[in-house]
Amino acid sequence: MPKLSEYVEMAASDYLQETGNVELEPFWIAEYFLYSGVQDDYPRQDLVTFHALVQKTLRKKAERAGQDARRQLEKIARFAKQRHKP
């Protein structure tokens, strides 16, 4: 049985792959909750709390991706400046 945190990570990754969106759709997460086995493995877990956990993970992933992109752009800019110096 996967840990709840693993279900949260899987849900966030699946949602990003399917939609490319950071704001979690309630219908999507409800289906995931029912059909992925979360409800079977964690019968005391409620959907609202699971939704909040997945939404938080989605925001963290988006924030990290933005930071990585900015770092890469900064590297490119530094490299371009070094090449154009006389």
Steps between C-alpha positions, in 0.01 A plus 500: 500500500649838398537773758252786487784737402574273201136521392519880528818514287352263242179701480689828457728353232211338313299820511788710369563253219135480401406867526816708535299706747596594857148560629346165589155424358264354763345245263842368397623456856173337606535240225863444586414462869239236421669302224869509595452310823548787746156450648553123527844526662414797722129479584526775765656747255247752374494644151526864606823440693644292215411779256684753719810278519511451124441873435786589734728255318400642162589851613836383635576323173408811300713719725799267463457486124493880485815525711677244280399687187627830642832337595541362149423838344755666729764248392422567135518876555838472678636280223378744232664795682831314525501420129430860398766662717777663292 
